Amino acid sequence: MLHKASKLLGAMVQASDGEVGTVEDLYFDKAEWRVKYLAVKTDAPGTNLVLVEPSAVRSPWNSAAVPVALTRAEINRRAPDNPPEDGHLMSSSELNGCHIQATDGEIGHVDDVLVDEDSWRVRYLVLDTSNWIGGRSVVVSPRVLTGVDLSDRIVKVDADREGIRRSPVLDSIDVGPAEDAPPFAII
């Protein structure tokens, strides 16, 4: 099952001994496109942001509650001074709004990312193409991206506009293995 990152933001994080805070952001490795940390805003005094690895999350999780196999004290001990300054990490919030550049022109902007609930991989970027193909959203697999330039707010895709416009309709957010999923789809 795939989940929109935006729906996970604000979800309550449930430690084994009570509520600890809410999901503020997702940090993922931009080479592997796998979520490395959930940034959790806690209610502990003097703690603003805590990084929790997805391996601590227990199933089932959803946009209302994210149960973790840690205590409140264990989570609060993980508090960094700032979000990670790792050149391999990117946050879902900083990717949102980036313009998508096909080989022959712009096609829209990143509106969200779809995360696989089992592997924590970013399976698709959700693109808002309302200025291009009239209100339809398109999903693009990270495997067809050729570059991400956050300073210029551009994500490059190895496909032309017409190929993306003719993408199949993604009729389910349970799309099977990543290698079998279409590189582009209309939702």
N, C-alpha and C positions, 0 to 999 in steps of 0.2 A: 504494500500500500504506500502511496506517495502522499506527503503532507506539504502544504504551502508553509514556507518559513514564516510568512507574515501572520498566519493563524496561530503559530506557536509562540510568537512574541506576546508577552503579557500572561502566558500560562503560569499557573501556580506550581512551584516546585515543592514537592512533598518529600521531606526527609523521613527517615524511619521513625523519628520521634516528633513530627509535626511540620507545619508549613515553614519554609525558610525564605521564600522570596518569589520573584517572578523572572521568567526568561526575558532578557533585555535584547539579546542578539545571538547570532550563530557565527562562529568563526570556523572557516574551512580552509583546508590546504588547497591552494589554487592549481597545484600540479596534479593531485589525485582527485580533487573535487569531493573530498570526504570531510564531514564535519569533525573537527578536532575538539571544539569546546562549545558548551552552552554558556553564555555570559549571563549570570544570574545576579539580579539586583536584590540584595538581602536587606532585612530589617535590623541587622545587628549594628549596634553603635560603632561608629568609626569605620564601617565596612561599606564600600559603595558597590563593588563588583567582585564576583567570585567566578572562577572558571571551573566548570564541571565537565569531565570527559563523558562522552556519550555511553561509554561502557558502564557507567554508574546508573544509567537510566534502566528502569525495569518496565517490562511490558505488562499490561497494555498502557500506552501513553497516548495522549491526545491533546487537543488545543485547550482543554479545561484544566488538566492536571498532568504533571510530569513527575511520576514517582521515582525516587533514587534510592539506592542501597547505601546511603550514608546518613550519619546523624547530623543534626544541626551544627554541633561543634566541629565535626569533621569538615563540613562544607565551609564554615567560617574561617577555618585555618588555611584555606586555599586562596584567600583574598590577596590578589596582586595590588600594587599601587596604581597601575594603569592597565588598560587592555594590552594584549601582547604586541610587542614591536618586532614581529617576525616577518621577514620579507616573503615567506611562503604562505602566510595567512591572509585571508581576506574576510571581511564581515559581510553578511547578507545585506545589511543596511547600506554599506558603502557601494555595493554592486547595483542596488536598486537605482533606477534613473539613468544608468549609463546608456548611451546611444548604441544601437546595434548597426554595424556596418557590414552589409553583404559585399560581395566582390564587385557589384555594380551600383551601389548606392545604399543609403540609409533605409532601414525597414521598420524602425520603431525604437523602443527603449525597454530595458529590463524592468519588469513590474514585480517579479517575485522569483523565488526558486522553489523547486519541488524536491523534497528530501525523502529518500527511501527509509521507511521506519525500521527496517531490519539492519541494513548495512550502513546507514547514516551517510550515504553518498548523495551528492547533489546530482539528481538524474536529469533534470531539465531546468533551463532558465525560461520563465514565462515572459513573453514579450507582448507589450501593448502596441498594436499596429493600427490603432484607430485612425491615425492620419494617413495611413497607406492603403489598407484593405478593408476599411469601413467597419471598425468596431470589433473585429475578430481578434482573438488572442492566438498566438502561435507559441509552441514550446520548441526549444532548441536544445539538443544534447550538448553537454560540454565537450564531447569528443570531436565535434566539428568546429570548435572555436580555434582560431589561429592566433589570437592575442587579446589581452586585457590590459588596457592602459587607464588606470584609475585617475591619473593626474589630468588626462584629457577627457575622461569619462566616456571612453569608447571601447566596445567589445567587437572584435572582428570575427566574422563567420565565413567559413570556406564553402560558400554557395552563392548562387545569384538570386536576385529577387523573385524571378519567375518560378524557380525551383521551390523556393520557400512558400510562395503563394499557392502552389499546387500541392502542398503537403496533404497527407491523409488526415482525416478527422480522428482525434484521439478520443475514443468513446468511453474510456475507463481510466481511472487513475491507478489501477492495478495492472501495470503493463508488462509484467513478467521480467525475466532477466535483462539486465542492461544491454548485453550484447545483441539481444533480439529486438529491442525497442527501436522504433523508427528514429532517425536523427532529427527530424522535424515533424511536427504534427499541429493541426489546428484544433483548438479547444473551444 
